[in-house]
Amino acid sequence: MTIPDADRTPTVADPAAAVAGPAPLSEPPTGTPAPGRTRGGARALGPVGLVLAGGISVQFGGALAVTLMPRTGALGVVALRLAVAAIVLMVICRPRLRGHSRADWGTVVVFGITMAAMNGLFYQSAARIPLGPAVTLEVLGPLVLSVIASRRAVNLLWAGLALGGVFLLGGDGFGSLDPLGVAFALSAGAMWAAYIVFSARTGRRFPQADGLALAMVVAAVLFLPLGLIESGAKLLEPTALALGSAVAVLSSVLPYTLELLALRRLPASTFAVLMSLEPAVAAVAGFLVLSQTLSVTEGLAITLVIAASMGAVRTQVGRGKARNVG
């Protein structure tokens, strides 16, 4: 996924509404341009087009990151991505550092730790198994969070569909996939679920995307030593810096801007349904960029997980409408 995916900038008040990709951090006040905002371009694409473009950007950024791994290693890729994204977001957002409580800073630090763990685990997975299956396994984290949060019997159906997808994906004990890669992907999914929770808390405590920018700095500071230990001076090679910067822009900065624009005109529920398509986008990106092919069984597995994610979102939306009517 945002990928990460995993390192998109989502947050919603209800974790269950973010089953396959939470929504961006709190929007700017009306009339305040979002980072990189171009009104004409946003109108031309439409909100759905913006979300799809953001999802495509995330997954192709992830595919590009895989091509960088032989040069810098998985930890080096994450360190470059987080560092560049932190610099760009700090320049764009220019968050205020004073006036925050100890609880505010504690929340943003935990958010940054969660972000670092989510990215690190996912890229360890992507280094071992194809991108499509990795994102499919990762999305189980938000799906489980949605099922737990809603506590409705119908969500057992969506959980069953997702488990069926995982069973198909694994085949005979995940014989076709690296077990360690599977474990990393599932762990990244757990971190994604935690990321949703702390992203929402951060969004409530910090205006606009200030909390995200500060959390990205925390994540980058935590990961930079790991990247330096694994890759050393390789991180400073011009090619590595250029590719790492491209990954940061494609997987973090650009999707955040596009999704932030879309959420100004698109319900969060619709956004989450669209984000449920990310495993399929990841599979396409893996095929086009990395020549990773999927078997019919793996394709069916991804389809089941996508259906489970979309069903869980639709169930939550229906529950919210019924509550409002009541």
N, C-alpha and C positions, 0 to 999 in steps of 0.2 A: 504494500500500500504505500500513504505518504506517507504515500508515503507518505508518508509516510506520511509513512509514512507515514509518512509518518511524520513528519515535523511540519505539517500544516499548522494553521493557527486557530484551530477551532475552539469554540466554547458555546455551550447552550445551558440554559438554566436547568433543563431536565435531561439527565444523562441518557435516558431511554430514547430520546429523540435523536440521538447522535450515533445510532447503532453502527453505521458504516462510515462515519466521518463527521465529527462534530463541526459546528458552524464557527465562523471566525470570531475572534474576540470582539468585544463591544464596539459598535460602529461609531464613527465620528459623529458629532452633532450635525443636524441637518444643515446643509450648505457648506460644510467643511469638506474640502476635497480629500479623498482617500489617497494614500501614497501612490504616486504614479498615475493618478486618475486622468483619464481622457474621456470627456463626456461624449464626444462624437463616436468614438470607438465602442464605448459601452452600449450606447443605443443601437449601434449597428449589429453587434453580436447578440444582444438580448441577454437576460439574466441566466437562462438555461445554457446558452452558448458560452457564457463566461465560466460557469461551473464546469462544463465539459472541457473547456480549454484549460482550466486549472488542473483538472484531473489528468488530462493528457500530459500536461507539463510535468506534474509530479512523477508520473510513471516513466516517462522518457528520461527525466532527470535521474531516476533510480537506475534505469538501464545504462545511462552514461556513467554512473558511479561504478557499476560493475566492471566496465571497461577500464576504469582507473585503478581498480583494486590490485591488479598485478604489479602496478608501479609503486603504489604507496601502502597497500594493505587495507583491510576493511577499517581498521581503527584510524588510519591516516586519512581515508576518505571522509569519515565522520568528523574528524577534527577540522579538516579544511572546510567542509560544508558548514559546520556550526560557527566557525570563526568568521567566515566571510558573511554569512547571514546575520550574525550579531553586529558586525560593523555596519552593514547596509541598513539594518533596522534601527540601530542607534542614530545614524545620520538622518534617516527619514523621520523617525518618531521624536527624537530629542526629548526623551522622558525626563520628567522632573524628579530629582533625587531627594529633595527635602519634603518634609511634611507627611511622611509615611510612618505608620506605627510599626512596632516590633512584629506584630501579627502580620501586617502587610508584607514585610520583608521575609518573614518565615514562609509565607505562602508562596511568594515568588521564587524563593530558593528551592523549595520542594518541587515546584513546577519545573524549574530548570533541571533538577536532578532526574525527574521523571522523563523529561524530554531527552536528556543525554542517554539514559538507559534505553529508552524506546528506539532511538536511532542506532545506538551501538549494537543492540541485539538484532535489529532487523538487517543491518548490513552484514553481520556475521552470518545470518541465515542466507541472504542473497548471494554470499560468496560460495555457498555450498549446494543450494537447490535453485531450480529455475524461478524466475521472478513471479510468474503467475501463481504457482502453488504457494510461494512464500507470502504473497499478499493475501491469498485465500485463507491461509492458516492464521495470519495476523488479525484478520477482520473478525475472527471468532471472539477476541477479547471484548470489543464493543458490543457484539451480539449477545454474549453472556451477560454483560452489564445491563443491556436492555431488558432481557428476560427477567433478571433479578429485580430490576427497578419497577417493572410494570406489575409483576406478581399476578398475571392473568393466565388462566388455563390454556388459552389458545396459543400462548407463546411456547408451550411445550411442543406444539406442532412445528414451529419455526426452529426450535432447538433440535428437534428430531431430524428435520431436513438438513440442518447444518452438520449434525453428527454423521448423517448419511453421506454428505459430501466429503467429510474428513475420512470416513471409512473407504470410500472409493479412491480418494487421493492417495491413501496409504497403501491400498492393495493388501498384499500379504505382509502385514507388519511393517509397512512403509519400506518394503524391500527395494522399491524403485527410487526412493529418496534417501538422502543422507540423514540418518536419525538425529545427528547433532544439529543439522540445518533445520529439521522439523522442530526440535526442542527450542532452538533460538527463535524461530518464527512464533511459536506459541507463547514464549516468554515475552516477545515484543508485543503480542496481542494483549497480554496482561498489563504491560506497561501502557499500552494505548488506552485501555479502560481507565487506569489511574490518571493518565494524562487528561482524559475528558473531565474527570472530577476536579482536578486541580486547575485546569484551564478555566473552568467555570468560576471557581473561587477567585482566581486571579483577575478575571474579567470584571468581577463585582467590586474588587478593591482598587483597581487602577483604571484611569480613563483611557479611552480609545485603545491603542495597541501598546501603551507604555509598559504594561506588565509583561507582555510577550517579548518586547525588546530586552528588558532587564533579565528575564528568564533565559533568553537565548545567550546572553553574556555569561550567566552562571553555567549553562550547559557547555559553552565553548571553553571556559576556564577549566572545567572539570575534565574535558576530553583532550585538550591540547597536550598535556603531559603524556597521555596514553599514545596519542598519535606520534609524538616525538620519540617515545621509546621504541615503537614499532618501526617507524620509517626514518627518523632522524632528518638528515639534510635533504632527503628525497622530497620532503614537503615543500622545500623552497625552490625546487627545479621549476623553470618557467612553464613547462608543459603541465606539470602537476598543479601548479597554481592556477593556470588557465582553465584546466578541466574542473578543478575543485570549485573555482568561482562559478563556472557554468552550472555545475550541479547545485550549488547554493541558490543561484538565481532561479533555475528550473524547478527545484524541489521545495523551495521555501519562499523566496521573495515574490516571484511572479504569481504562483498560485494564491498566496495570501492576498495580494492586491486584487486579483480577479474575483476571488471568492468574497472579499469584503464588498466589492462593487455589486456583486450579484445579490448578496443578502440585503441590500438596501431595497430591492424590489421583489425578492423571492422568499416565500415562507421557509423557515428552517426545516420543516418537515419535507418539503419538496427537495430541498438541498440534500438532506440525508438520503433520500431515495436515489438521487442521482449519484451520490458518492458510493452507493452500493454496487455500482458498476465497475469500481476500480479494479477488482481482480481480473475482469475481462480486459480492461485497458492495459493492465500490467502484462497479461499474457501476450497481447498484440505487440507491446513495446519489446518484450523479451524476444519475440519472433523476428521483428524487423531490425532491431539493433544488435541482438546477441545471437540470432539464429537458433533460439530455443524453441523447439517444437513440443506440442502437447499431444498426448494420445487421446483417443475418443473418451476413454474413461476419465482422464484428468479434466477434459473439457466439460464432461457431465458433472464432475465433482464441483468445479468452479461455478457452474450454473446453479446447482443446488444451494451453495452457500449464498450466492447473489439473491436467489429467490427467498431464502430464509431471512436475509437482511432486509429486503424490501418488505416482506410480510410483517416483520417485527415493527418496522417504521410505520406501516399503514395501520397496524393494530393500535399503536400508541397514539397516532393522529386521531383515529376514530374514538378512542377513549377520551382524548382531550375535548373533542367536539361535543361528546355526550355530556361531559362534566359541565361545559359551558352552557349547554341547553338547559341542564338541570338547575 
